[in-house]
Amino acid sequence: MIEFKKTGIAAAVAGALLAISGVAQAAVLSDGHNEVILSAPDDVMLVPLVLCNKQSTIEETVNTLVGLTTVFPNRHRITTSADNRPERQSKKPTSGAFVGKVHWRWYNTRSEHKLDGIVDVTDNDFVRFDWCSVLEKTGKLAEFNGKPGYLLFHADSLKFNTSRNILIGDGISLANDAIYDECTRSAHGCTLPTWQSLSYTTADDKVVSFDTAVLNKVADIGSIGYYNFDQRIWLYGHSYMIKGNWASQAFIPILSAPTWDTVVRNGYPAIERLVRGIDFTNASSAPSTYQDIVMRYFLDPALSNGNDMVFWFNSNQDTVRGAVPLETFDSEQVYQYSYTTGLPNELNVVASTPTAPAFPGMIHTETEANGATVVNTGLTNFYVGQVNSSVDWLSSGVAFNMLALGAGDNAAQVQTEMATASADLVGPF
């Protein structure tokens, strides 16, 4: 564990860049099935792609900056209803000090915890988090330089669900689901006996009980105590990948989750459901269901030096996503090629360049209707396998494309495009 102060390399520039307002932004498909809500305040904040690739010259260096903003709910009344989230009710106290600690944790692409630290914060605070600077200060630059991973931020005092809880899993009954929903949405939570009633019996007759150690007392009503999850610090922010001498700043989407959608996995917190992302879960009885993820590719050697397609999921899935079918199309959406690729990890980065495309069918030249010649441009459809479960969002994530646009003097330019997701599909493909 290390202490990380609220300073960093290029802090003045980073502060100006990252102090960008905008609490909630949404992109909703026409069918209303998938949604991505960015920078909404919540208990746990996810930065799905973090990379420091320090080179001999700053022009070749890649870094990731995070601008973290804190909101103490005991000072504000913020609710998040009508989006399948618990409503938060809170009141502003008359006095008191508002200080706390935010814990950050870095995981590799296989969701293995590798590094963590503490940031001291106050209410309505803004923290600059410079990933290359963190690796240098911890003496871990040589070990993790050039290696992608992801970050989770959360209040240091938060308690997360344990693997034996029934909050997530196929064993939860409709009655228990209703009780859980009511307790998490309530301003004061529920009594301990109510929480303890959330239990179920497994196929081998083992009774799994709710772990009340994850709860904190919210209020005493009469002589009875009421409990809910700790909601002491909410977080939101923005993140950018910097290439070269600030020649490019590429947006990285930040998403969030409450404590009740976060569990303890291998001794460390992990997001069990990402309701603000893309749903890769289907309750259908069909043997194979898929989510169609569409990304653009642009590999014209005169104007581009590569694409990084990024897929973050809330778990590793070696079987379900071990061989993902995909198809490539040209700029006129004419079919080019079918292929399979593996996306088994929690974080997957698929890299392409004009000389080394990731998939067949990405290298081609065609003349469009207006007479323009288009080189190595088109769409890629990924048919990502879904997890069959009655629990919504049990498998979920976010997908985006980082396009290296430009050549010559502008070769460092990178832009981010969010992927598009369709409704559920039935395979095989």
C-alpha positions in Angstrom: 0.0 0.0 0.0 1.3 3.5 -0.8 0.2 7.0 -0.1 -0.6 9.0 -3.3 -0.6 12.7 -2.9 -2.7 15.0 -5.0 0.1 16.0 -7.3 1.7 14.5 -10.3 3.8 15.1 -13.4 2.3 17.8 -15.5 -0.1 18.5 -12.7 -1.0 22.0 -13.9 -1.8 20.8 -17.4 -3.6 17.8 -16.1 -5.7 19.9 -13.8 -6.8 22.2 -16.6 -7.5 19.2 -18.8 -9.3 17.0 -16.3 -11.4 19.6 -14.5 -14.1 19.2 -17.1 -17.7 19.4 -15.9 -20.4 17.0 -16.7 -21.8 14.6 -14.2 -23.8 12.3 -16.4 -23.7 11.5 -20.1 -25.7 8.8 -21.7 -25.8 7.0 -25.0 -28.9 4.8 -25.4 -29.6 2.6 -28.4 -32.9 2.9 -30.3 -34.2 -0.4 -28.9 -33.5 0.7 -25.3 -31.7 -2.5 -24.6 -28.2 -1.3 -23.8 -27.0 1.8 -22.1 -23.8 3.4 -21.1 -23.9 6.1 -18.5 -20.6 7.8 -17.9 -19.3 9.7 -14.9 -22.4 9.1 -12.7 -21.5 9.3 -9.0 -21.4 6.0 -7.2 -19.5 3.9 -4.7 -17.0 2.2 -7.0 -15.4 3.8 -10.0 -14.0 1.8 -12.9 -11.3 3.0 -15.4 -11.4 0.1 -17.9 -8.1 0.8 -19.6 -5.0 2.1 -17.9 -1.6 2.1 -19.6 1.9 3.7 -19.1 4.3 3.0 -21.9 7.3 5.2 -21.1 9.9 5.4 -23.9 13.3 7.0 -24.4 11.6 10.2 -25.7 8.5 11.9 -24.5 7.2 12.0 -28.1 6.8 8.2 -28.0 5.5 7.9 -24.4 1.9 6.9 -23.5 0.4 7.8 -20.2 -3.1 7.6 -18.5 -4.5 10.4 -16.4 -7.6 10.2 -14.2 -9.4 13.2 -12.8 -11.3 12.0 -9.7 -14.1 14.0 -8.0 -15.5 13.1 -4.6 -19.1 13.6 -3.4 -19.9 12.9 0.3 -23.5 11.8 0.4 -24.0 13.0 3.9 -23.6 16.5 2.5 -25.8 16.1 -0.6 -29.2 14.7 -1.6 -28.5 12.7 -4.8 -30.8 10.0 -6.1 -30.4 7.6 -9.0 -33.8 6.1 -9.5 -35.6 4.9 -12.7 -32.4 3.3 -14.0 -32.5 0.0 -12.1 -30.4 1.6 -9.3 -31.3 2.1 -5.7 -32.5 5.5 -4.7 -30.2 7.3 -2.4 -31.8 9.6 0.3 -29.6 11.7 2.5 -29.7 14.9 4.5 -27.1 17.6 5.0 -25.7 17.7 8.6 -25.4 21.0 10.3 -21.7 20.7 11.1 -18.8 18.2 11.0 -15.5 17.6 9.3 -15.7 15.8 5.9 -12.5 14.0 5.2 -11.8 10.5 4.0 -9.6 8.1 2.2 -10.1 6.6 -1.3 -8.5 3.3 -2.2 -7.2 2.7 -5.7 -6.4 -0.8 -7.0 -4.8 -1.8 -10.3 -5.5 -5.2 -11.9 -3.9 -6.8 -15.0 -5.9 -8.0 -18.0 -6.6 -11.3 -16.3 -8.2 -9.4 -13.3 -5.3 -10.2 -11.0 -4.7 -7.5 -8.3 -1.1 -6.1 -8.7 -0.9 -2.7 -7.0 -2.9 -0.4 -4.8 -2.7 2.7 -2.7 -4.5 5.4 -0.7 -5.6 9.0 -1.7 -6.6 11.4 1.1 -9.7 13.4 0.0 -12.2 15.9 1.3 -15.7 16.6 0.3 -16.2 17.9 -3.2 -12.5 17.2 -3.8 -10.6 16.9 -7.1 -7.7 14.5 -7.4 -5.2 14.2 -10.3 -4.1 10.6 -10.8 -1.1 10.2 -13.1 -0.4 6.5 -13.8 3.2 6.8 -15.0 4.0 8.9 -12.0 2.5 6.3 -9.7 4.6 3.5 -11.2 7.7 5.6 -10.9 7.0 6.5 -7.2 6.3 2.8 -6.3 9.3 1.5 -8.1 7.1 -0.6 -10.4 7.7 1.1 -13.7 10.1 -1.6 -15.0 7.6 -4.3 -14.0 4.4 -2.8 -15.5 5.6 -0.4 -18.2 3.8 -1.1 -21.4 1.3 -3.5 -19.8 -2.4 -2.6 -19.9 -4.7 -3.0 -17.0 -7.6 -1.4 -15.2 -8.3 0.6 -12.1 -11.0 0.5 -9.4 -11.4 3.4 -7.0 -13.6 3.1 -3.8 -13.8 4.5 -0.3 -11.2 2.8 1.9 -13.8 1.9 4.5 -16.3 0.2 2.2 -17.3 -3.4 2.9 -18.1 -5.5 -0.1 -20.3 -8.5 -0.6 -18.7 -11.9 -0.1 -18.9 -14.8 -2.4 -21.4 -16.6 -0.1 -24.0 -13.8 -0.4 -27.1 -14.5 -2.5 -27.2 -11.0 -4.0 -25.9 -12.3 -7.3 -26.5 -15.8 -8.5 -29.1 -18.1 -10.0 -30.2 -19.3 -6.6 -32.0 -16.1 -5.6 -35.8 -16.5 -5.5 -38.3 -13.9 -6.7 -39.4 -13.3 -3.1 -35.8 -12.7 -1.9 -35.1 -10.5 -4.9 -38.1 -8.3 -4.0 -36.8 -8.0 -0.4 -33.3 -7.2 -1.5 -34.6 -4.6 -4.0 -36.7 -2.9 -1.3 -33.9 -2.9 1.3 -31.3 -1.4 -1.0 -33.7 1.3 -2.3 -34.9 2.3 1.1 -33.4 5.4 2.7 -32.8 3.6 5.9 -32.4 0.0 4.7 -33.9 -2.9 6.6 -33.6 -4.5 10.0 -30.9 -7.2 10.5 -33.6 -10.0 10.7 -34.9 -8.9 7.3 -31.4 -9.1 5.8 -30.8 -12.4 7.5 -34.0 -13.8 5.9 -32.3 -13.6 2.5 -31.1 -17.2 2.3 -31.5 -20.0 -0.2 -30.7 -23.7 -0.5 -28.3 -25.0 -3.1 -28.8 -28.1 -5.2 -26.8 -30.1 -2.6 -29.0 -28.9 0.2 -26.5 -26.3 1.6 -28.1 -23.2 3.1 -26.4 -20.0 2.0 -27.1 -17.0 4.3 -26.7 -13.3 3.8 -23.4 -12.0 5.3 -24.5 -9.0 7.5 -20.9 -8.0 8.0 -21.1 -5.9 4.8 -23.8 -3.7 6.4 -23.6 -0.5 8.5 -26.3 0.9 10.7 -28.1 3.8 9.0 -30.7 4.7 11.7 -32.5 3.7 14.9 -36.3 3.9 14.5 -37.7 3.5 17.9 -35.6 0.9 19.5 -34.9 -1.0 16.3 -31.8 -0.6 14.2 -31.9 -0.4 10.4 -28.9 -1.3 8.2 -27.7 -0.8 4.6 -24.5 -0.7 2.7 -21.9 2.0 3.4 -22.6 5.0 1.1 -20.1 7.4 2.6 -18.1 8.6 -0.4 -19.3 8.6 -4.0 -16.9 9.0 -6.9 -17.0 10.2 -10.5 -14.4 11.4 -12.9 -12.9 11.5 -16.4 -9.9 9.7 -17.8 -7.6 10.4 -20.8 -4.8 8.5 -22.5 -2.0 11.0 -23.4 0.4 10.2 -26.3 3.5 12.1 -27.2 4.2 15.6 -25.7 0.5 16.2 -25.1 0.0 15.8 -28.9 -3.1 13.7 -28.2 -5.6 13.2 -25.4 -7.9 10.2 -26.0 -11.0 9.9 -23.9 -11.4 6.6 -21.8 -14.9 5.9 -20.6 -15.3 5.7 -16.8 -18.2 3.7 -15.4 -19.4 3.1 -11.8 -21.1 0.6 -9.6 -22.6 0.6 -6.1 -21.2 -1.6 -3.3 -24.1 -4.1 -3.7 -22.9 -4.9 -7.2 -19.3 -5.3 -6.0 -18.0 -8.5 -4.4 -14.8 -9.8 -2.9 -13.0 -12.0 -5.4 -9.6 -13.6 -4.5 -9.4 -11.2 -1.5 -10.0 -8.0 -3.5 -13.0 -6.1 -4.7 -14.4 -6.9 -8.1 -17.5 -5.6 -10.0 -20.1 -8.3 -10.1 -22.6 -6.4 -12.3 -22.0 -3.3 -14.4 -25.5 -2.1 -14.9 -24.3 1.1 -16.6 -22.5 -0.9 -19.3 -23.5 -3.4 -21.9 -25.5 -6.5 -20.8 -24.0 -9.8 -21.9 -26.6 -11.8 -20.0 -29.6 -13.6 -21.5 -32.2 -15.7 -19.6 -33.3 -17.4 -22.9 -33.3 -21.2 -23.0 -31.6 -21.1 -26.4 -28.3 -23.0 -26.3 -26.2 -20.1 -27.7 -27.1 -16.4 -27.4 -24.9 -13.5 -28.5 -24.5 -9.8 -28.3 -23.5 -8.1 -31.5 -20.8 -5.5 -30.9 -19.9 -3.3 -33.9 -16.7 -1.4 -34.2 -15.2 0.6 -37.0 -11.7 0.0 -38.3 -9.6 2.5 -40.2 -6.2 1.3 -41.4 -5.4 3.5 -44.3 -1.5 3.7 -44.1 -1.5 7.3 -45.4 -3.8 8.5 -42.5 -3.7 5.9 -39.7 -1.1 3.9 -37.8 -3.4 1.6 -36.0 -6.6 0.7 -34.0 -6.9 -0.7 -30.5 -10.3 -2.3 -29.9 -10.9 -2.5 -26.1 -13.3 -5.0 -24.4 -13.7 -4.9 -20.7 -15.9 -7.5 -19.0 -16.7 -8.0 -15.4 -15.2 -11.5 -15.3 -12.9 -13.9 -17.2 -14.9 -16.3 -19.4 -12.5 -18.8 -21.1 -15.3 -21.0 -22.4 -18.1 -18.5 -23.3 -15.6 -16.0 -25.0 -12.8 -18.4 -25.9 -13.7 -18.3 -29.6 -15.8 -15.2 -30.5 -17.2 -15.3 -34.1 -16.7 -12.1 -36.1 -17.2 -10.7 -39.5 -15.5 -7.9 -41.4 -17.2 -5.5 -43.8 -15.9 -2.8 -46.1 -17.0 0.8 -46.0 -20.1 0.0 -48.0 -21.0 -2.7 -45.5 -20.2 -5.4 -48.0 -19.2 -8.7 -46.4 -15.4 -9.5 -46.5 -14.5 -12.4 -44.2 -15.6 -14.6 -41.2 -13.2 -15.4 -38.4 -13.0 -16.2 -34.7 -10.9 -14.6 -32.0 -10.5 -15.1 -28.2 -11.8 -12.4 -25.8 -11.5 -14.6 -22.6 -10.0 -12.0 -20.2 -11.6 -9.3 -18.1 -9.7 -6.8 -20.2 -8.9 -7.5 -23.9 -7.0 -5.1 -26.2 -7.1 -6.1 -29.9 -4.4 -4.2 -31.8 -4.3 -3.7 -35.6 -1.9 -1.7 -37.8 -2.0 -1.3 -41.6 0.8 -3.8 -42.0 -0.5 -6.2 -39.3 -4.4 -6.2 -39.2 -6.0 -8.3 -36.5 -8.4 -10.0 -38.8 -8.7 -11.0 -42.4 -10.8 -8.8 -44.6 -9.5 -5.5 -43.1 -7.1 -4.7 -46.0 -8.9 -3.7 -49.2 -9.5 -0.8 -51.5 -12.9 0.1 -53.0 -14.4 3.0 -55.0 -17.5 4.5 -53.4 -20.6 5.8 -55.2 -19.2 9.3 -55.1 -16.0 8.2 -56.8 -13.8 8.5 -53.8 -11.2 5.7 -53.2 -11.4 4.3 -49.7 -8.5 2.2 -48.3 -8.7 -0.4 -45.4 -11.9 1.1 -44.0 -15.0 -0.7 -42.7 -16.9 -2.3 -39.8 -16.2 -5.4 -37.7 -19.1 -7.3 -36.0 -18.2 -9.3 -32.9 -20.8 -11.9 -31.8 -19.9 -12.0 -28.1 -21.3 -15.0 -26.3 -23.7 -14.3 -23.5 -24.0 -16.0 -20.1 -27.3 -17.7 -19.6 -28.7 -16.6 -16.3 -31.9 -15.2 -14.7 -29.8 -12.5 -12.9 -29.8 -9.4 -15.1 -26.3 -8.0 -16.0 -24.5 -11.0 -14.4 -22.2 -10.7 -17.4 -21.6 -7.1 -18.4 -19.0 -4.7 -19.7 -18.0 -1.9 -21.9 -16.4 -1.8 -25.4 -14.7 1.0 -27.3 -12.2 1.7 -30.1 -9.1 3.8 -29.9 -8.2 5.0 -33.4 -4.7 6.2 -34.1 -5.6 8.9 -36.7 -2.9 10.9 -38.5 0.5 10.4 -40.0 3.7 12.3 -40.3 3.8 15.2 -37.9 0.4 14.2 -36.5 1.1 10.5 -36.0 0.4 10.7 -32.3 -3.3 11.6 -32.7 -5.7 9.1 -31.1 -9.5 9.4 -30.9 -12.0 7.2 -29.0 -15.2 5.8 -30.4 -17.8 3.9 -28.3 -18.8 0.5 -29.7 -22.4 -0.1 -30.7 -24.4 -3.1 -29.3 -27.5 -4.8 -30.7 -30.3 -6.7 -29.2 -29.8 -10.4 -28.3 -29.1 -12.8 -31.1 -29.3 -16.6 -31.3 -26.4 -18.5 -32.9 -24.4 -20.3 -34.1 -22.8 -17.9 -36.5 
